[in-house]
Amino acid sequence: MPDIENTGQANIYISRVLLVGSGLGAGVIALGLLWFLLQPGNGNTLPAAPVTPFAQLADQLDHVGPLTVINLGLLLLMITPIVRVIIAVVSFFLERDRKYTLISLVVLAILLFSVRTALA
């Protein structure tokens, strides 16, 4: 049977990860948008360019611009639920809760498969 105190502590960690991850991602996106809007001569409209694949995001870091910052914020928002599930897996494993450890591992596998498929 899971320890109630450890479960509560895990829930606190998970909620902090979600709060910090979503807040940081949203903040980075907001900074990128603000940077873009403050650039002179852009007409204050985002270009109708295709979304940069995340595989090419590392190449963009050589010449950081507002759209690169926005993409980094989106990447942070995408990573947040994966980190949350990893914390859940570790928490359930430490509690010796095999059922929920297995369920969390399946969810993690689905998330990682989805990310891998999206990047392919």
C-alpha positions in Angstrom: 0.0 0.0 0.0 1.4 3.4 -0.9 2.6 5.7 1.8 0.3 8.7 2.1 3.1 11.1 3.1 5.3 10.1 0.2 2.3 10.3 -2.2 1.6 13.9 -1.0 5.2 14.8 -1.4 5.3 13.5 -4.9 2.1 15.4 -5.7 3.8 18.6 -4.5 6.8 17.9 -6.8 4.6 17.2 -9.7 2.5 20.3 -9.2 5.7 22.4 -8.9 7.1 21.0 -12.1 3.9 21.8 -13.9 3.7 25.3 -12.5 7.4 26.1 -13.1 7.4 24.5 -16.6 4.3 26.1 -17.9 5.2 29.5 -16.3 8.7 29.4 -17.7 7.6 28.3 -21.1 4.9 31.0 -21.3 7.4 33.6 -20.0 10.0 32.6 -22.7 7.3 32.8 -25.4 6.2 36.2 -24.0 9.8 37.5 -24.1 10.2 36.3 -27.7 7.0 38.0 -28.7 8.0 41.2 -26.9 11.4 41.1 -28.6 9.7 40.6 -32.0 7.3 43.5 -31.4 10.0 45.9 -30.3 12.1 45.3 -33.5 11.8 48.3 -35.8 10.4 47.9 -39.3 8.7 44.5 -38.9 5.1 45.9 -39.2 4.3 44.1 -35.9 3.1 41.0 -37.7 4.6 37.6 -37.3 5.9 36.2 -40.6 3.9 33.5 -42.3 7.0 31.2 -42.2 6.7 27.4 -41.6 7.3 26.3 -38.1 10.9 25.4 -37.5 11.5 21.7 -36.8 12.9 21.2 -33.4 15.7 19.2 -35.0 16.9 22.4 -36.5 16.5 24.5 -33.4 20.1 23.8 -32.3 21.3 25.3 -35.5 19.3 28.5 -34.8 21.0 29.0 -31.5 24.0 30.4 -33.5 22.0 33.5 -34.4 19.3 33.9 -31.7 16.3 35.9 -32.7 12.8 36.4 -31.4 11.4 33.4 -33.3 14.1 31.1 -31.9 13.2 32.3 -28.4 9.5 31.6 -29.1 10.4 28.1 -30.3 12.4 27.5 -27.2 9.4 28.5 -25.1 7.3 26.0 -27.1 9.9 23.3 -26.5 9.7 24.0 -22.7 6.0 23.6 -22.8 6.3 20.3 -24.6 8.9 18.9 -22.2 6.9 19.8 -19.1 4.5 16.9 -19.2 7.3 14.4 -20.0 9.2 15.6 -16.9 5.9 15.2 -14.9 5.5 11.6 -16.0 9.1 10.8 -15.2 8.6 12.1 -11.7 5.5 10.0 -11.4 7.4 6.9 -12.5 10.1 7.4 -10.0 7.6 8.2 -7.2 5.5 5.1 -7.9 8.7 3.0 -8.1 10.0 4.2 -4.8 6.6 3.5 -3.3 6.8 0.0 -4.7 3.5 0.5 -6.5 4.0 -1.8 -9.5 0.7 -1.2 -11.1 1.0 2.6 -11.3 4.7 2.4 -12.1 3.8 0.2 -15.1 0.9 2.5 -16.2 3.2 5.6 -15.9 5.9 3.8 -18.0 3.3 3.1 -20.7 2.3 6.7 -20.7 5.9 7.8 -20.8 6.5 5.4 -23.8 3.5 6.9 -25.6 4.7 10.5 -25.0 8.3 9.7 -26.2 7.0 7.8 -29.2 4.8 10.8 -30.1 7.7 13.2 -29.8 9.9 10.9 -31.8 7.3 10.5 -34.5 6.8 14.3 -34.6 10.5 14.9 -35.0 10.9 12.3 -37.8 
